[in-house]
Amino acid sequence: MVVSSPTNMDTFPTNFPPSGDNGLTSSQTEFQKMLIDERLRCDHHKTNYQTLKAEHTRLQDEYMKSQNELKRLLIEKQSNQEKLQLLLEELRGELVEKTKDLEEMKMQVLTPQKLELLRAQIQQELETPMRERFRDLDEEVEKYRAEYNKLRYEHTFLKSEFEHQKEEFARILGEEKIKYESEVSD
């Protein structure tokens, strides 16, 4: 009886004890084919796992980048709001100052006609630039609000897409596991 001893865990003995019928040899060949098929399947699963793992890592990196971008934009938005608040306070201060000037001028004016004319002139000088500035500020605020909403929508969409892909990956992994377990049990 000659039996070769395997030198590697992946190799199987090719010399089997001689038998009187060919049934044993064909079953050995079938067994070796099954082992080769199983190795190929394992390699395929391993490749799929590596691909999915790389994609998962890429998606996590993308998610972190979008989170960081969102944080940056929120900080930028807050900074812009603070600037707008300071500008508003400055404009209010200017308005108070102009109102004081108006009150001083009222004391100097003697006739109601001159007073009314002066009031209209000052009011126009104050209101027109103020309205334009407030309109410009409102447009800028709306622009930042729209950008923020767009980023929030994109973030929500990316988050939803990530969760969907995560669930899909879990489902595929579960199917592959069931398939593999059924193949192993067969």
C-alpha positions as CSV (number, residue, x, y, z in Angstrom):
1,M,0.0,0.0,0.0
2,V,1.5,3.3,-1.2
3,V,0.1,6.6,0.2
4,S,1.8,9.9,-0.4
5,S,1.8,12.2,2.5
6,P,0.7,15.8,1.8
7,T,3.4,18.4,2.3
8,N,0.9,21.3,2.1
9,M,-2.6,21.8,3.6
10,D,-3.9,22.7,0.2
11,T,-2.7,19.5,-1.6
12,F,-4.5,16.2,-1.3
13,P,-3.0,12.8,-1.8
14,T,-3.2,11.7,-5.3
15,N,-2.2,8.1,-4.7
16,F,-5.0,6.1,-3.2
17,P,-5.0,2.5,-2.4
18,P,-5.7,0.3,-5.5
19,S,-9.2,-0.9,-5.7
20,G,-10.9,-3.5,-7.6
21,D,-13.4,-1.2,-9.2
22,N,-13.3,2.2,-10.8
23,G,-16.1,3.6,-8.5
24,L,-13.7,4.6,-5.8
25,T,-11.4,6.4,-8.3
26,S,-14.3,8.4,-9.9
27,S,-15.6,9.3,-6.4
28,Q,-12.1,10.6,-5.6
29,T,-12.0,12.6,-8.8
30,E,-15.4,14.0,-8.0
31,F,-14.3,14.8,-4.5
32,Q,-11.2,16.7,-5.9
33,K,-13.5,18.5,-8.4
34,M,-15.8,19.5,-5.5
35,L,-12.8,20.7,-3.5
36,I,-11.5,22.8,-6.4
37,D,-15.0,24.2,-7.0
38,E,-15.3,25.1,-3.3
39,R,-11.9,26.8,-3.4
40,L,-13.0,28.8,-6.5
41,R,-16.2,29.8,-4.7
42,C,-14.3,30.8,-1.6
43,D,-11.9,32.9,-3.7
44,H,-14.9,34.5,-5.4
45,H,-16.5,35.3,-2.0
46,K,-13.2,36.7,-0.8
47,T,-12.9,38.9,-3.8
48,N,-16.4,40.1,-3.4
49,Y,-15.8,40.8,0.3
50,Q,-12.7,42.8,-0.5
51,T,-14.6,44.8,-3.1
52,L,-17.4,45.5,-0.8
53,K,-15.1,46.4,2.0
54,A,-13.2,48.9,-0.2
55,E,-16.5,50.5,-1.3
56,H,-17.7,50.7,2.2
57,T,-14.5,52.5,3.2
58,R,-14.9,54.8,0.3
59,L,-18.4,55.6,1.2
60,Q,-17.4,56.2,4.8
61,D,-14.7,58.6,3.6
62,E,-17.2,60.4,1.4
63,Y,-19.7,60.7,4.2
64,M,-17.0,62.2,6.5
65,K,-16.0,64.7,3.8
66,S,-19.6,65.8,3.4
67,Q,-20.0,66.0,7.2
68,N,-16.8,68.2,7.4
69,E,-18.1,70.3,4.5
70,L,-21.4,70.8,6.3
71,K,-19.7,71.8,9.5
72,R,-17.5,74.3,7.6
73,L,-20.6,75.7,5.9
74,L,-22.4,76.0,9.2
75,I,-19.5,77.8,10.8
76,E,-19.3,80.1,7.7
77,K,-23.1,80.7,7.9
78,Q,-22.8,81.6,11.6
79,S,-19.9,83.9,10.9
80,N,-21.9,85.6,8.2
81,Q,-24.9,85.9,10.5
82,E,-22.6,87.5,13.1
83,K,-21.3,89.9,10.5
84,L,-24.8,90.8,9.4
85,Q,-25.8,91.3,13.1
86,L,-22.9,93.6,13.6
87,L,-23.8,95.5,10.4
88,L,-27.4,95.8,11.5
89,E,-26.2,97.2,14.9
90,E,-24.0,99.6,13.1
91,L,-26.9,100.7,10.9
92,R,-29.1,101.1,13.9
93,G,-26.5,103.2,15.5
94,E,-26.3,105.3,12.4
95,L,-30.1,105.6,12.4
96,V,-30.1,106.7,16.0
97,E,-27.3,109.2,15.2
98,K,-29.2,110.6,12.2
99,T,-32.4,110.8,14.4
100,K,-30.5,112.9,16.9
101,D,-29.2,115.1,14.1
102,L,-32.8,115.5,12.9
103,E,-33.9,116.5,16.4
104,E,-31.2,119.1,16.5
105,M,-32.2,120.5,13.2
106,K,-35.9,120.6,14.3
107,M,-34.8,123.0,17.0
108,Q,-33.1,125.2,14.5
109,V,-36.0,125.3,12.0
110,L,-38.4,128.0,12.6
111,T,-41.2,127.4,10.1
112,P,-43.3,124.3,9.7
113,Q,-42.7,124.3,5.9
114,K,-38.9,124.3,6.3
115,L,-39.2,121.7,9.0
116,E,-41.4,119.5,6.8
117,L,-39.0,119.9,3.8
118,L,-36.0,119.1,6.0
119,R,-37.7,116.1,7.5
120,A,-38.5,114.7,4.0
121,Q,-35.0,115.3,2.8
122,I,-33.4,113.5,5.8
123,Q,-35.9,110.7,5.7
124,Q,-35.1,110.1,2.0
125,E,-31.4,110.2,2.8
126,L,-31.8,107.7,5.5
127,E,-34.4,105.4,4.2
128,T,-33.2,104.9,0.6
129,P,-29.7,103.6,1.4
130,M,-31.1,101.7,4.4
131,R,-33.7,100.0,2.3
132,E,-31.2,99.1,-0.3
133,R,-28.8,97.8,2.3
134,F,-31.6,95.8,4.1
135,R,-32.8,94.5,0.7
136,D,-29.2,93.5,-0.2
137,L,-28.7,91.9,3.3
138,D,-32.1,90.0,2.9
139,E,-31.0,88.7,-0.5
140,E,-27.7,87.6,0.9
141,V,-29.4,85.9,3.8
142,E,-31.7,84.1,1.4
143,K,-28.8,83.1,-0.7
144,Y,-27.1,81.6,2.3
145,R,-30.3,80.0,3.5
146,A,-30.8,78.4,0.0
147,E,-27.2,77.1,0.0
148,Y,-27.7,75.7,3.5
149,N,-30.9,74.0,2.6
150,K,-29.3,72.6,-0.5
151,L,-26.4,71.2,1.5
152,R,-28.8,69.9,4.1
153,Y,-30.8,68.2,1.4
154,E,-27.7,66.8,-0.2
155,H,-26.5,65.6,3.2
156,T,-29.8,63.9,3.8
157,F,-29.8,62.4,0.4
158,L,-26.3,61.0,0.8
159,K,-27.1,59.7,4.2
160,S,-30.2,58.0,2.8
161,E,-28.2,56.6,-0.1
162,F,-25.5,55.3,2.4
163,E,-28.2,53.6,4.5
164,H,-29.8,52.1,1.5
165,Q,-26.4,50.7,0.2
166,K,-25.6,49.5,3.7
167,E,-29.0,47.7,3.9
168,E,-28.4,46.3,0.4
169,F,-24.9,45.1,1.4
170,A,-26.3,43.5,4.5
171,R,-29.0,41.8,2.4
172,I,-26.5,40.6,-0.2
173,L,-24.2,39.4,2.5
174,G,-27.1,37.5,4.2
175,E,-28.0,35.9,0.8
176,E,-24.5,35.0,0.2
177,K,-24.2,33.5,3.6
178,I,-27.3,31.5,3.2
179,K,-26.2,30.3,-0.2
180,Y,-22.8,29.4,1.2
181,E,-24.3,27.6,4.1
182,S,-26.6,25.7,1.8
183,E,-23.7,24.8,-0.5
184,V,-21.6,23.7,2.5
185,S,-24.5,21.6,3.9
186,D,-25.1,20.0,0.5
